[in-house]
Amino acid sequence: MEAELFKELEDMDRAAVCELVNECNLADHTNYDTDLDGDFYYIVRNDDKEESGLDSELFAVLSGYFLGETVEGKKVIEVEAFTHPSMRGIGFFSMCYNSLRDDFRDVKIKFMIKKPLTGSDCAAYERICFEPDDESWDQTFRLKAPVPFVAPDTYETLRSIGAVHLYDELLMEKVLEHPISDPGDDLCNKYGEVHLTGYDKETLYLYGLLVYDKYLGKGHGKALMKAVENYDKSGKYKKILLQVSSNNVIALNLYEGLGYVETERIVYMMV
């Protein structure tokens, strides 16, 4: 048994990958896109269903794509990895990862791991604090993320191969007091810019908030957001959705202070 490398998937293999990701989503309460769109794939097949006792076509898949950026002079590959819930803890992830390392030797590997949408308050989801050894670490910015991400040993598995936590990407949402129309770019002013677009039939997506340098720290970001939420043209949009990195502490504090609530979190680790 080995991890097979593919640059493209045939229809049957793509269907099997979708089935595996869906199985993991159901087991882990996650919402990974079942249609993996990678530059390459490592697949571990279930070649003997009678022996394994598993009907699934695949035991594991690792999908990766090149981000078009470099870290420490090395190209970066972003990776998503899935092992069937019934076949975890017996080395299938290591099989895919080792094959990846053999084939792509001089790269940095960035793991993308989604927080479960539900159930992370269960006792099984022990919370791990990503805290460096540096004694000067500021307790204010301590970040916590739920474990397991995919399986109970995911964090320990990644740490064992030298992966370190980079940052978290958060999706945050707020229900408005009254529905508004799409302001688009109409609320940009001399202090900064705010850009929105329709996301779905009742949600606006904030894809840009910028306060010009000379006006920073004077409350203009909050004022721009308030202007959006209180836009005087009524319409169909009842919610605002935005994305923010945990590294952007100022923006994160702003959105939390305005009542935006985290709806999804993606944890990034790199080796």
VOKOL-380332 format. One record per residue: x, y negated, z negated of N, C-alpha, C in turn. Coordinates in steps of 0.05 Angstrom, whole numbers, plus 32768, in hexadecimal, padded with zeros to 4 digits. Each point is the difference from the previous one (the first is absolute). Example, Ala and Ser with C-alpha at 12.3 -4.5 7.8 and 13.67 -1.06 7.14 Angstrom:
BEGIN
810880727F647FEE7FE8800080127FE88000
7FF97FEB800E80107FE87FFF7FF17FEA7FF2
END
This chain:
BEGIN
8011801880007FEF7FE8800080127FE78000
7FF87FEC801180107FE880017FEE7FE98008
800B7FE87FFD7FF17FE8800880077FFA801D
7FEC8000801180047FFB801D7FFE7FE28005
80117FF6801180017FE480077FF17FFB801A
7FEE7FED80017FF17FF8801880017FE28003
80047FF780187FFE7FE380067FE37FF88007
7FF18014800B7FE47FFC80067FF180197FF8
7FE77FFD7FFA7FF080177FF77FEC80078016
7FFE801A80057FEA800A80127FE67FFE7FF0
7FEA8002800F7FE67FFB7FF47FFA80137FE9
8008801A80037FFB80137FEB80107FF97FE7
801A7FF8800380107FF97FE97FF57FE67FF3
7FF87FED80107FF57FE77FF57FE780067FF0
7FEF8011800A7FE880087FF18008800D7FE5
8014801180008009800E7FE8800C7FEC7FEC
800F7FEC800A800A7FEB7FEE7FEA7FF07FF4
7FEC7FF980107FE97FF17FF57FF280107FEA
7FFD801A80057FF380117FEC801080017FE6
801B80028002801180017FE87FFE7FE67FF1
80027FE9800D7FFF7FE67FF37FE57FFD7FF2
7FEB8009800D7FE57FFE7FF47FFE80117FE7
800C80188001800080127FE8800E7FF27FE9
80177FF28006800E7FF27FEB7FF07FE97FF6
7FF37FF180117FEF7FEA7FF87FEA80097FED
7FF3801680067FEB800A7FF0800A80097FE4
8017800D8000800B800A7FE7800C7FE97FEF
800B7FEC800C800E7FEB7FF17FF17FE67FFE
7FE87FFE800B7FF07FE87FFF800F7FE8800D
800D80068017800E7FEC800F7FF27FFA801A
800A7FED800F7FF37FF9801980157FFC8017
80138012800180137FFF80167FF18003801B
80097FF280147FF58003801B8007801C800A
7FEB800F80078005801C8009800C8002801C
7FFF7FEA800F800D7FFF801A801C7FF47FFE
801380117FF7801B7FF67FFD800C7FF7801B
800B7FE88000800B7FF58019801E7FFC7FFD
800F80158000801C7FFF7FFB801180018019
80197FF97FFD8014800480168009801D8002
7FFD800E7FE98007801C7FFF7FF2800E7FE9
7FFF801A80017FF280107FEC801080197FF9
800180077FE6800A801A7FF87FE880107FF6
7FFD8018800B7FE980117FF98009801B7FF6
7FF380097FEA8005801B7FF67FE6800F8004
8000801580107FE8800E80087FFA80177FEC
7FE680057FFF7FF780187FF17FFD80178014
8016800D80058001801480157FF4801B7FF8
7FFD80057FE67FF580197FF77FEA7FFA7FEC
7FE87FFB800A7FEA7FF87FEE7FF880167FED
8003801980097FF980167FEE801280017FE8
801A7FFB8005801380017FE97FFD7FE77FEF
7FFC7FE9800B7FFE7FE77FF17FE57FFE7FF2
7FEB800D800B7FE57FFD7FF57FF47FE58005
800B7FF180147FF77FE580057FF77FFE801D
7FE87FF580057FF67FFE801B800C7FE98010
800B7FEC7FF2800B7FE9800D801680088014
80017FF18016801580058014801C7FF87FF7
80017FEC7FEE801A7FF57FF7800380017FE2
801980047FF880077FFD7FE480087FE37FF9
800E7FF38013800A7FE57FFA80067FF1801A
7FFF7FE67FFE80087FEF8016800E7FE77FF5
80147FF7800D800E7FE77FFA80007FEF8019
7FF57FE87FFF7FFE7FEF801780117FE77FFB
80107FF8801480117FE87FFD80007FEF8018
80067FE67FFC80047FEE801780147FEA7FF8
800D7FF6801580147FEC7FFC7FF37FE57FFC
80087FF17FEB7FF47FE77FFA800B7FE98011
80178004800D800C7FEB800F800E7FEC7FEF
800980097FE880107FEF7FEE801780107FF5
80137FF27FF48017800D7FF580047FF87FE3
800B80137FF080077FFB7FE4801D800A7FFD
80127FEF7FF6801C80087FFD800C800A801A
7FF77FF38016800A8008801A7FF58019800C
7FEC800C7FF37FF5801A80097FE37FFC8008
7FF8800E80157FE47FFF80097FEE800C7FEA
7FE77FF67FFF7FEE80097FEC7FE98011800C
7FFC80187FF57FE9801180087FEC80007FEA
7FE77FFA80067FEA80027FEC7FF3801C8003
7FFB800C7FE97FF8801C80007FE680047FEF
7FEF8011800A7FE9800A7FF18003801F7FFF
7FFC800C7FE98004801D7FFE7FE7800D7FF2
7FF88016800B7FE8800E7FF58006801E7FFE
7FF9800B7FE98001801D7FFC7FE480097FF7
7FF88016800B7FE5800B7FF97FFD80027FE2
7FEA7FF87FF57FFC80017FE38005801B7FF3
7FFC8015800F8004801B7FF5801C800A8002
80127FF0800E801B800A800580157FEC7FF6
7FFA7FF27FEB80137FEC7FF68013800C7FEB
80177FF37FFE801380087FEB801180178008
80008008801980108018800880137FF98017
80057FE6800480167FF880117FFA7FF7801D
7FE67FFD80077FFA7FF8801B80087FE38006
7FFD7FEF7FED80097FE48004801F80008004
800E800E7FEF801D800180038009800B801B
7FF18014800A8006800B801A7FFE7FEB8016
7FEA7FF07FFF7FFD7FEA801480147FEA7FFC
80057FF97FE780137FEA7FFB801D80088009
800880187FF9801B8009800880038001801E
7FEB8008800E80018000801E80037FE4800A
7FF17FEE7FF480017FE38008801C7FF67FFC
800D80067FE9801B7FF77FFA8014800C8014
7FFC801880088012800D80137FFF7FF2801B
7FE87FF980087FFC7FF5801B80057FE28001
7FFC7FF17FEA80037FE3800080137FFA7FE8
801A8000800680147FFF7FEA80057FE47FF5
80007FEC801180097FE67FF87FE87FED7FFF
7FEC80067FF07FE97FF07FFD7FF87FFC7FE3
7FEF7FEC7FFB7FF37FFD7FE67FE4800B8003
7FF6800E7FEC7FE6800C80027FEE7FF37FEB
7FEA7FF5800A7FED7FF17FEF7FE680117FFE
7FF980087FE77FE980107FFC7FE87FEE7FF9
7FE98006800D7FE77FF27FFB7FED80137FF2
7FF87FF87FE87FF080117FEF7FE87FF07FF6
7FE8800A80057FE87FF27FF87FF680087FE4
7FF77FEC7FF27FF480057FE67FE4800D8004
7FF980137FF07FE5800C80027FEB7FEA7FFC
7FEA8002800F7FEB7FEC7FFE7FEF80047FE6
7FFE80197FF77FF280067FE8800F80157FF0
7FFA80027FE6800B80157FF0801B7FFA7FF4
800B7FE88005801B7FFA7FF57FFF7FFA7FE2
7FE77FFE7FF57FFE7FFD7FE37FFF801A7FF2
80018016800F8000801B7FF5801A80057FF1
800080107FEB801880057FF08016800C8011
7FF9800E80158014800D801180107FEB800F
7FF67FE88003800E7FEB800E80117FEF7FED
8015800D7FF680127FF27FEE800C7FE8800E
80027FEA7FF1800A7FE7800C801F7FFE7FFC
800D7FFB8016801D7FFD7FFF80077FE38005
80137FF57FF080087FE5800380197FFF8011
7FFF7FF1801680187FFD801080117FEA7FF3
801280087FEF80107FED7FF1801E80068004
800F7FED800A801D80048004800F80017FE6
801880098001801180037FE8800A7FE57FF6
7FFF7FEC8011800A7FE57FF97FF27FF67FE7
800F7FF97FEB7FF47FF77FE77FF47FE48003
80067FF280157FF57FE580057FE58001800D
7FF6801880047FE58004800D7FEB7FF07FF2
7FF27FF0800E7FEA7FEF7FF57FE780117FFD
7FF780037FE87FE980117FFA7FE67FF6800E
80007FE680077FE87FF5800C7FFA800C801B
80158008800E7FFD800A801B8002801F8002
7FFC800D7FEA8001801D80007FE9800B8012
8006801280127FEC800A80127FFA801D7FF9
7FE7800780007FF8801C7FFB7FF0800A8018
8004801980057FF1800D80167FF7801B7FF7
7FE9800A80097FF580197FF7800F8018800C
800280147FF0800C801980087FEC80167FF8
7FF980148011800E800580197FF67FEF8017
80117FFC80137FF87FF280197FF480148013
800E801680047FF5801580107FFF801A7FEF
801380047FEF800080177FEE800E7FF77FE6
7FFB800F7FEA800B7FF77FE6801F7FFC8000
800E800E8012801D7FFE7FFE800B7FED8016
7FEF7FF0800D800A7FF0801680157FEC7FF8
7FFB7FF27FEA80147FEC7FF7801A800E7FF9
7FFF80167FF18019800D7FF9800E800C8019
7FF180098013800C800B8018800F7FEA8010
7FF37FE88002800E7FEB800F80187FF57FF0
7FFE7FFF7FE680177FF77FF0801780148003
7FF98019800280158015800280117FFD8019
7FF47FF4801580107FFC8019800B7FE48002
7FFE7FF17FE9800D7FE67FFF7FEE7FE98008
7FE6800480037FED7FEB80097FFC7FEC7FE9
7FFF7FE680077FFB7FEB7FEC7FE77FF18008
7FF37FF57FEC7FE77FF1800580087FE5800C
7FF27FF8801680057FE6800D7FEC7FEC7FF7
7FE7800580067FEA7FED7FF97FE6800F8006
7FEA7FF37FF87FE5800A80067FF27FEC8012
7FF0800A80127FEF7FEF80117FE380047FF6
7FF37FEA7FF97FE580017FF57FEC7FF48013
7FE9800D80037FE97FF5800C7FEE7FF67FEA
7FF77FE780027FEF7FF47FEB7FE77FF4800D
7FEB7FFF7FF07FE67FF8800C7FF17FF07FEB
7FEF7FEE800A7FEF7FF07FEE7FE57FFD800D
7FEB80037FF07FE47FFC80097FFA7FE27FFB
7FF77FF380157FFB7FE37FFE7FE57FFA7FF3
7FFD7FE87FF57FE77FF87FF37FEA7FFD8015
80077FF780187FEC7FFE8015800E8006801B
7FF1800C8013800C8007801A80097FE8800F
80168003800F800B7FEA801080048009801D
80037FED801180098006801C801F80018000
800B80078016801D80028003800C7FE58004
80107FF67FEC800D7FE68004801680008015
800A8018800680168001801380187FF17FF5
800A7FEC801080167FF07FF77FF77FE37FF8
7FE67FFC7FFD7FF57FE57FFD80087FF37FE5
800880107FED80067FF47FE5801D7FFA7FFC
801180038015801C7FF77FFE80007FE27FFC
80137FF77FF080027FE37FFB801E7FF87FFD
80057FE87FF7801B7FF67FFF8011800F7FEA
7FF2800E7FEE800F800E7FEB8008801D8007
7FF0800B80128006801C80077FEC800B8014
8002801B80047FF0800D80137FF280197FF4
7FE7800580097FF280187FF87FF2800B8019
8004801980057FF6800D80197FF080187FFA
7FE88002800C7FEE80177FFB7FF5800A801A
7FF7801980007FF3800C80177FEC80157FF6
7FED800780107FED80147FF8800D801B7FFE
7FF9800F7FEA800B801B7FFC7FEB80158006
7FE87FFD7FF47FE9801080077FE87FEF7FFF
7FE8800B80007FE87FF080037FFA7FEE7FE8
800D80067FE97FFB7FEF7FE9801A7FF77FF1
80178005800C80197FFB7FF380127FEF8012
800C7FEB7FF480147FEF800D801B800A7FF7
801480008012801B80077FF980127FE78000
800C7FFB7FE980137FEA7FFE801C800A8009
80097FF7801780198009800B80167FEC7FFE
7FFB7FE97FF480157FEC7FFD7FF97FEB7FEC
80117FFB7FEC7FFE7FEA7FED801B7FF47FFD
80047FE78006801A7FF37FFF7FFD7FE47FF5
80107FFA7FEB80027FE57FF6801B7FF68008
80017FE8800C80197FF5800A80127FFA7FE8
801A80038005801580007FEB7FFD7FE87FED
7FFD7FE8800B80007FE97FEE7FE77FFE7FEF
7FEC801180047FE87FFF7FF07FFD80197FEE
801580107FFF7FFE80187FF07FFE7FFA7FE2
7FF280117FF27FFE7FFD7FE37FED7FEB7FF6
7FEF7FF680127FEE7FEA7FF87FE280088003
7FFB801980027FE4800A80017FF38000801B
800F7FFB80157FF47FFE801B7FF8801B800A
800E80167FF97FF8801A80087FE580077FF5
7FFC7FFA7FE67FE680067FF47FEA7FEF800D
80067FE780067FEC7FEE800D7FF8800A801B
8014800A80107FF9800B801A7FEE80197FFD
800680117FED7FEF80187FFC7FE47FF87FF7
7FFE7FEC7FEF7FE67FF77FF67FF07FF48017
800E7FF280127FF27FF480177FF580168012
800E801780037FF58016800F7FE7800C7FF2
800380067FE77FEA800C7FF17FE77FEF7FFF
80047FE680017FE97FED7FFE7FFA7FF3801B
8008800D80167FFC7FF5801B7FE27FFA8003
7FFB7FE8800B7FE47FF680007FEF800A8017
800C801080117FF0800C80167FF8801C7FF8
7FE780057FFB7FF7801A7FF8800180148018
800380197FF98002801480157FFC801C7FF5
800C8014800D7FFC801C7FF98015800C7FED
80167FF17FFC8017800C7FF17FFC7FFD7FE2
7FFF80177FF27FFB80017FE3801A80057FF0
80158008800E801980087FF180187FF6800F
80167FFC7FF1801A7FFA800C801480157FF9
800E800B8013801580147FFC801B7FF48008
801480087FF0801B7FF68006801480157FF8
80197FFC8009801680137FFA80177FF07FF4
800C800A7FEB80167FF27FF3801480147FF5
801A7FF98001801580117FF680047FFA7FE2
800680157FF180067FFD7FE380197FEF7FFC
80117FFD801480177FEF7FFE7FF97FE28000
7FE97FFA800C7FF77FE480027FF07FFA7FE7
800E7FFC7FEA7FF37FFD7FE67FEE7FE77FFF
80097FEA800C7FF07FE87FFF7FE58004800E
8001800C80187FE68005800E7FEF80147FF1
800C80157FF67FF180147FF17FF27FF47FE8
800E7FEF7FF17FF47FF37FE97FE97FED8009
80047FF280167FEC7FEF800B7FE6800F8005
80038016800F7FE8800F80087FF2800D7FE8
8010800B7FED7FF5800C7FE87FF17FEA7FF0
800C7FE87FFE7FF37FEA7FF17FE67FF7800D
7FFD8004801A7FE87FF8800E7FEB80178000
800780167FF47FEC80167FFE800180158015
8016800180108003801580148008801A7FF2
7FF3801680088004801A7FF3800E80138013
8013800F7FF6800E801480107FEE80168008
7FFF8005801A7FF08016800B80118017800B
80197FFA800680128015800B801C7FF87FFB
801280147FFA801C7FFA7FFB80118015800F
80147FF6800D80148011800D801B7FFC7FF3
800D80157FF8801A7FFF7FF2801580078015
80157FF08000801680068013801A80077FF0
800C80168008801A80087FF5801380068017
801A7FFD7FFA801380038016801980107FF6
800A800F80138019800E7FFB80127FFD8018
END
